[in-house]
Amino acid sequence: MTITLEEIRLRAARFERRIWWRNFREYAAGVLLIAWFLATLHLSRGLDLLGSVLLTAGVVYIMIQLRWRGTARSLPADADTRSSVEFHRLELER
């Protein structure tokens, strides 16, 4: 199968956009959950309080991991066809 450098760049850009929107949705959901848990924190007592705190910590942890591991890297502008294909393949695998 032959593929042009322009097609690789187009696919890589489409993949980056898809990952960006996925991360945006996850961050938005995380912020909403944290806001909800913090807003209801004053109503909580005992194990409910512990649950709210642990859930908030878990959401923060997930958001940090998403930032570290789930962000798509950009295709280098000066990459030739072979290295572009390799880079795109590695990003898809990651």
Helices and strands as residue ranges (DSSP letters): H 5-39, G 41-43, H 47-69, H 81-93
